[in-house]
Amino acid sequence: MIMKTTHFTLFVLTAMLIAASQAAAQQSGFPFKLPKEKPNRPLSAAMERNYSLWSAPRPEHNELYSQFKYTELKGFDYNGHDGTISRRDPSKVIFANGKYYVWYTKRHTPTPPQGADASTDTIPSSDWDLCDIWYATSKDGFVWEEQGIAIPRPPKPNVGWRSVSTTDILQWKGRYYLYYQGFMEASGKRGDDCPVAVSYADSPDGPWTPHNEIVIPNGGEGEWDQYSIHDPYPLVYKGRIYLYYKSDFDGDPNLVRMQGLAIADDPLGPFEKHPLNPVINSGHETTLFPFKKGIAALVIRDGNEHSTVQYAEDGVNFEIASITQMMPNAGGPFIPDAFTDTEYGRGITWGISHFTTVTTWKQNHAVLTRFDCDLSLDVDDPVMKRSHIYWKPEMYYRLGLTKQQRQRAAESTKKLNQQAEAK
């Protein structure tokens, strides 16, 4: 009886000490030293997210957080930036034959884009109209040498007779495949009619043999991708070809842009669109890479979740992993394990992207650029991990009010003065 009483007394005392400790923790303020693990105390919704949504409570410890830095590339001529030459939408960068390779959309036309109604067989409607797929090589990733056309526009009525653009590369069982959008009419005539086509070669230098068949068709009538499948982007994942793509839907001019997925066991198809499409609810150009056991995505511009890096361990169900800024447009990263069916992706540190706001809209064209970042398990760059970036006032003033917005502000002030005079 005495022993039972002693045990009960010890139990009660222990419970009281634990309760007292918890009460003390609840009554005291949040710790000065930010805990690396979620503390055992009541938390606000914001602090709950800090430990449940993000992989680390501090952004610099988040492996999928990075700033991006840009470097002007050497080796490309743009005809004085008059809008007649454009290079855009680069592929992933690969390393072969002792050098880097990149493929991209190139337009060289007598005039800059003139819109769909003014377009002809020689005058482009848009920056990606009347284009071919070109490629360039580099020994260091900064200075490039243009090698020529990889994929020319095929003769009518083959897929892409009007324009071939927005290509990406796949290596599969010793052979190379270039996927691209094939336009059968001028862009803007009817919502970018451009299903996915493919060509293949035994060398990154070609020659490329066109498959001359649509490998990923537009969706059926009334489906989200009925008019366009943009930015085909293949990765090897789980022993299969995961090809991600973007589509515009919901009707012009209020287009919604989201990302879909099609999967195949052979580069020439058949590709099966995933039943959960769209798998990413935001973003513009498509940029993804193997990371750890899953796939990470750079979700730039457009949509509720723009300017985020996202991650899906199954390659399908993406969640936000970080929020950042100045992400690469149409980023084509150098991904050493893009096609190795890696069991644990290592991430990326650099790639090629494009800028489209080079001069004026009347001289509309794009230029290729290099971006660098730290989204790699093998690099620890504190500068890339900074979360506070300062811009000069000129940067903000460039984003100033339009003429209409200034007029609205003036009218608002005028209305206030009229109301004051009426009193």
Secondary structure, 3 states (H helix, E strand, C coil): CHHHHHHHHHHHHHHHHHHHHHHHHHHCCCCCCCCCCCCCCCCCHHHHHHHHCCCCCCHHHCCCCCCCEEEECECCCCHHHCCCEEEECCCCEEEECCEEEEEEEEEECCCCCCCCCCCCCCCCCCCCCCCEEEEEEECCCCEEEEEEEEECCCCCCCCCCCEEEEEEEEEECCEEEEEEEEECCCCCCCCCCECEEEEEECCCCCCCEECCCCCECCCCCCCCCCCECEEEEEEEECCEEEEEEEEEECCCCCCEEEEEEEEECCCCCCCEECCCCCCECCCCCCEEEEEECEEEEEECCCCCCCCEEEEECCCCCCEEEEECCCCCCCCEEECCCCCCCCCCEEEEEEEEEEECECCCHHHCECEEEEEEEEEECCCCCCCCCCCCCCCCHHHHHCCCCCHHHHHHHHHHHHHHHHHHHHC
